Amino acid sequence: MTAAALGAYIVFEDEAGFSMTPPRARTWGRRGHTPVVRVRGRSWRRWSIAAMCCYKPGETSRLICRPRRHRKHRGKGRDTFAWSDYRDLVVRAHIQLQAPIVLIWDNLNTHRASGMRDYAAAHDWLTIIQLPSYAPDLNPVEGVWSLLRRGPLANTAFTDDEHLERTLRRGLRHIQLRPDLIDGCLAGTGLTLTHQPTTIRRAQ
């Protein structure tokens, strides 16, 4: 059964990490003078973000995300997302979208955890589809990470992890307020949404 038949949103999910060391990007500079950005050295202090790009024909595209700050001390518990964190994010998306969800994500072992599979099996509003083993070019959330790294994060000398957090949240909020950017991330994958209404045949 198609997402259109279910009245569902097609939701792509991915996660990425961001550290105090900024991504480099092209910028302007005086001829013969290479621009230099001085940072506070490599830092293990970082943020991880799980994000969802949500699409449905006739509806405004949405970006739903959950950031997680890594702990300030190494070896003090789990910093990555657990399967229950993904479940909670999916539930949050279902509440916000008020529609069934066809969730498309990669083969990360946490995505394939038995708890996540059992939860999907017990809720008919959730359908999960795995992407091929390595296919970032098919996931529009990769476009969101590119927008952040080429935009507000590029060449930025973060003073502390709070500065990194503020920059990430502002960048994500900017994308959330621009559905055309979210649509552009889908277009960048080469995928398109099609809606073919069901034909009702009347008995003769």
N, C-alpha and C positions, 0 to 999 in steps of 0.2 A: 504494500500500500504506500502511495506517495505522501510526501509532506503536505501537499495541497489537499489531498483527500482527508487527511487527518486535521486540517486546519492548523498545522503546526509551524512553528518557527524553525528554520535551519540554523543551528548554533554551532559555530566553530570555536574550539577552545585550544589554548596553548599557554605556556608559561615561560618566563625569562627572568634572568637575574641582572641586577644593575649595581655597580660598585662605585666607589669614590673616584676611581680612575676613569676620566671621561672618554667617550668615543671621539676619534679624530674625524674632522670633516674639512672640506675645502673652505677657505675664507679669503678675505682680501688682505693684502700686505704691500708695503713699499717694495718697488723693484729692487731685487738684490738682498732683501731682508726677509728671511723666513720667519713667519710668526711663531712665537714660542708661548705655550701655556704652561705656567709653573703650578704644579699640584703638590699636595702634601705627602706624596709618596704612595706606593701601593698599599691599599688598605683592604682587610678582609671584611670590614663593615659594609654591608650591602643590603639591598632589598630584593625580594622576589615578588613577582606579580603573576597571578593567574588571570587571564582575560578571556572574554567571550565576545565574538562578533555575531550579532543576531539579525537574521534576514527573513523577511516574509513579503511576498508580492503584495503591493498595495499598502504596506505599513512602513513607518519610518524605521530605518536600520538603527540598531542600538549597540552600544559597547558597555558591557558589564564586567567589572574587574574587582579583584580582591588582592590588596598588597599585604606583604608580610615582612616585617623587619627581622633581620637575622640577629640572634642574640649577641651581646657584646663580648662574650667569652667563648673561646673555642671549646668543643667537647662537652658543652652543657645542654644535651638534649638534641632533639630533631629540629632542624631548621627548614627542611623541605616540606612541601604540602603532603599530608596524609590523604588516604582515600576518603576519609570522612570530611576533610576540608573541601574536596571536589564535590562530594555529595551536597554539602551545605551551599556551595556556590550554585549548583544546579537548581536546588530548591529555591534559592533567592531569585534566580533568573525566571523560574516558573511563576513565582508570585508576581514579579514585575511585568512579565509579558502576558500573563493571564491566558496562556494557550499551551497546548502540548509542545514538546520539544523533540526535535531530531538532533541529537548531539553527535558531532563529528570531531574526533580527536585522534592523536597518534597512539602508538603501541607502548607508551610508558608503562612500566610494570604496575605503578600505582593506579593507573586507569583500568588495568585488568584485574585488580584485586577482587577477591571473592565477595567482599562486602559490597563493592560497587556493583558487581554483576547481580547480586541478590536484590539490591535496592531497585535496580532497573527492572528486574523481572517482576517485582511486587507492585510496580506503579505503571499503569498503562499509558500515562501521559508522557513517558520517557522512552525514547528509542535511541540506542547507541550504535554508532557505526565507526569502525576503526579505519583510519587512513593506512596506506601501505607503510612498510617499515621505515622508510626515510623519504618523506615527500613534503618538505616545508613549502615548496612552491605551490602546493594545493591548499594551504591554510592561510586565509586572509589575515589572521592575527599576526602573522609574520610582518605584514605591512604596517601594523600598529607599532611594532617594535622598531621598524625602520623609520617611521615618522618621528618617534621619540629620539632615536639616536642621531638622526640627521637634523633635528630641530632643537628643542630646548636643552638637550643633554650635550650637544656637540661642543667640544672645546671649552667646556665650563669647568673652572677650577672650584670644586666644591669645598667650602670651608669646614663643614662637618656633615654627619649623616642626616641632621635635620634639614640642612640646605638641600641635600640630595632628595629627601622625602618631599619637600615643598615643590621642587622642580618637577619630580615625577607626577605628583598629584595635579599640578597645574597643566602639565602636558596632556595627561589622560583626560582631564576635564575639558580641555580645548577640543580634543578629538570627539568626546561624547556630545559636545554641542554642535558638531559639524557632521551630520549624517552623510554628506557628500564624500567626506574623507573615508568613512567606513565603507561606503559603496565603492570607492576607488580601490580600497584594499581587496575587495572581492574581484573587481575587474582585473586587478593585477595578477590574479591567479589564472585568468583565462576561463574561469567558471561563470556561468550565468544561471539565473533563476527563471524557470519557465512555469507558467500556470495554465494548465489545460483543464478547464472545467469539465466535470463529468456530464456526459450526455444522458438524459433520461429518455428511455424508450417506452412509449405507451403501448399497452396491449391493444391489438387490433380486434 
